[in-house]
Amino acid sequence: MRIVATAICVFGLAGSAAAADATLITGAAIFDGVSPDLIVGQDVLVEDGMIAAIGEGLDAPEGARIIDAAGRTMIPGLIDVHWHTSYCCAAQSTVVTGDILEIAIRGALGSERTLLRGFTTVRDVGGNPFATKRMIDAGEILGPRILPSGPPIGQTGGHFDYRPYQAVPTNPADSQWYWYSVGLMAMADGVPEVTKRAREVMRMGASQLKISGGGGVSSVYDPLDVRQYTMDEVRAFVEVADTYNTYVASHIFTDEAARIAVEAGVKTIEHGFLLSRETMELMRDNGVWLSVQPLLDDEDGFHFDDPGSQRKWIEVTNGTDATYNLAKEVGVKVAFGTDILFDPALAERQGAFLAKLKRWYTPYEILKMATSTNAELLMLAGPRHPYQAGPLGVIAAGAYADLILVDGNPLADIDLVADPGANFDLIMKGGVVYKDGL
Ligand SMILES: [Zn+2]
């Protein structure tokens, strides 16, 4: 990949200095992220990382690269709103018991792969991706735009308490467990501690807070029905987020936990596989998002060493189908994410996860969700959103030049996005071409 990036730099140097960052793409059929109708016969001019113009017969600035995209469909760069840079791409044993340096390096390598699958933006809902994000944004390493939540915060015995059984009872003299001291996760109990941890995570550079409001699958001490955090504690998280003009995302499967979250002001419910119609209606009426993933007990199903986790996995994935159907019926806002964990090979299936939505949605609905709709969710971060120069998730004048040229029409065949290696001819982020198969 470094070779392609270098080649593009060389190309840029060959043009005039003023137009070195200009690219004119002609001949593509354009899915703009919003409209079900492809735009044909229009050129897209990219300048200085942004889409400068869309129109018929645009003039190429002197020195601009001209890309003939005839036969291709242009789509906005894809967005995954439930991604874990630190946990996706290293084995569970490495993430849980390994060295933060190895975890960070594997996360950085995984980020390059993520970008090369066409995911140009991710919301990172837990981990320590800050260094990776900084180096990606500086152009030093390759990867997507990252909206980091930083260490996800949970209660003692909750979904983010991955300490060994022997870790409790604690006493005040105990040092923090490694994971917590290196910012991979955080724990807080009671309103004062919750307030302090939340502020610490915002200080690290989070664009939103991620907490656990209910039982988890991969964690072993919290049955699914357990509510995590009291109303006062959840309110404290929301208040701190609000002082930073951003919001709280909460890991939740069940009704009661979701109701507390909605009442306290949480804006996105992560997962939600066991929610009832009434709860989804409550979310809809309060403008709360359902950030759900197409997790199924299929060929991509997760496998857990702990039999309790495996049972919980089955219980949760048994709810996936009903959850999507119900969400559609109720009309709650639905976002797309994958939540791929602990497996770089499975991470390569990120696009295949997107294509799995065809069980419930049309190709148009799927592509819209993974582009402009997901971008709308990201805007909940307000001034903490790190990428504010223009909109993400759309092909429009003034938007970030994050785009993909697909060999074929994904609005007719959504399976094209399942194999980006074969079907994505060009991947551009911020006007820079990271994959060029043309
Ligand atoms: Zn997750």
Boltz pocket constraint, residues with backbone or C-beta under 6 A from the ligand:
constraints:
  - pocket:
      binder: B
      contacts: [[A, 82], [A, 84], [A, 125], [A, 126], [A, 339]]
      max_distance: 6.0
